[in-house]
Amino acid sequence: MKIITHAVIKGLIRSDEAFEIVKENFIRKNEWILPAKTSLKCGSADFFNTMPCMMPAEGFAGVKMIFRRAGRVPTLTSKIIIFDYVTGDALALIDGDYLTVLRTGAVAALAAETFALKNYTRLGFFGLGNTAYATFDVLTTRRKILGAPPLEIYLLRYKDQAEKFIERFRHVENVKFFIAENYEAVAENSQVLFSCVTNTDDLFCAAEKYPAGITIIPVHSKGFQNCDLVFDKIFADQTAQIKSFKYWEQFSKLNYRGEFSDVLTGKIEGRTNDRERILSYNVGIAIHDVRFAFEVYRRVGARCENFDLKSPAEKIFY
């Protein structure tokens, strides 16, 4: 069994590859064995989630374990274990932090391409941490490949995060940044809005502040409960994972249309006109993390240390 660390993983999967991997995973979602995640609460906002899945057709399985701890930097941390599906042997213990951010950004970028207005030009962000960086990187890489039109980017001012974000991406062509002083200003100027705020007990905006045609992609799902009953369409990466939402019983019958994968495979329609307000809840499914982890394992070959599962536990987590 190998230990594969953050230093080995970073940069191993390009942004354009990440986009294609998550798209293929969604299209092939029915080939995976994928139960809903198990979430153990550790206080009001912290949690420990376990996310298993198997891909029998390709001979591997895995489980992602993720902790959220307030005050930790970064707030979220995770590990992934992958297995040989046939033998049951553990193949690798892999640092999940970078892969989580990368796949989350890739899924968010795919959601924008799938549900947003055609040729949208105005993009907004709530929250400017690592996930926002990954989302923007994958999205702008993808748009460059497609030859998409220039973007206006509206960033919520918080400490010096907006300035740092602009500096980090100052090399990106065909984008112009604006810093907004409040949530409403970001929302009102956005055709696509990403929320990368990891936790909030508040609603971001009154529902009427979100303009016609907007697509909201809550990378972390809180803050939009007031939109659940008034937006035209809601989609999710996995239906089972949003059944705990506050208004599920109402919006499941009102405006929930189905899973992201079914839009990509043409089983259901996504956006059908330019005035629809759409929510794309992608709570996170393990098939992406485990697929990324297996790809990393395949690429690193013999470069990472092996350890004996019968060795003392302290050797495993050195």
RANORFEN-V505015 format. One line per field, one symbol per residue. ss: DSSP state (2 for helix, 1 for strand, 0 for the rest). psi: psi as a letter, one per 30 degrees, with the letter a starting at -180 (. if undefined). burial: I if it has 9 or more other C-alpha atoms within 8 Angstrom, else O. Layout:
ss->???
psi->???
burial->???
//
This chain:
ss->011102222000002222222222222022201000011110000011111111122201111111110000000111111111000001111110222222222222222222200000011111000222222222222222220000111111000022222222000000111111002222220001111000000000002220000011110000002220000011110022220000022222220111122222000000000000011110000222222222222222000001000000222200
psi->klkjleeeekffkleeeeeeeeeeeeegeffkjjlllkkkkhaeflljkkjllkiefgglllkkkkkkjkfkjlekkllkkklkeefgkkekkkkfeeeeeeeeeeeeeeeeeeflkkhlfkklkkkhaeeeeeeeeeeeeeeeefhlllkkkjkkkjbgeeeeeeeegffklhkkkkklfleeeeefgkfkkkjgkfkkflkelkeffjlkfkkkjjekflfgeffefflekkllfkeffgffkegeeefffegkfakeefeefgelkckflffkkkkjjifjkfeeeeeeeeeeeeefbgflkllkfflkffeeh.
burial->IIIIOIOOIOOOIOIIOIIOIIIOIIIOIOOIOIOIIOOOIOOOIIIIIIIIIIIIOOIIIIIIIIIIIOOOOOIIIIIIIIIIIOOOOIIIIIIIIIIIIIIIIIIIIIIIOOIIIOOIIIIIIIIIOOIIIIIIIIIIIIIOOOOOOOIIIIIIIOOOIIOOIIOOOOOOOOIOIOIIOOIIIIIIIIIIIIIIIOOOOOIOIOOOIIIOIIIIIIIIIIIIIIOIIOIOIIIIIIIOIIOOOOIIOOIOOOIIOIIIIIIIOOOIOOIOOOOIIIIIIIIOIIIIIIIIIIOIIOOIOOOIOOIOOOOOOOOIOO
//
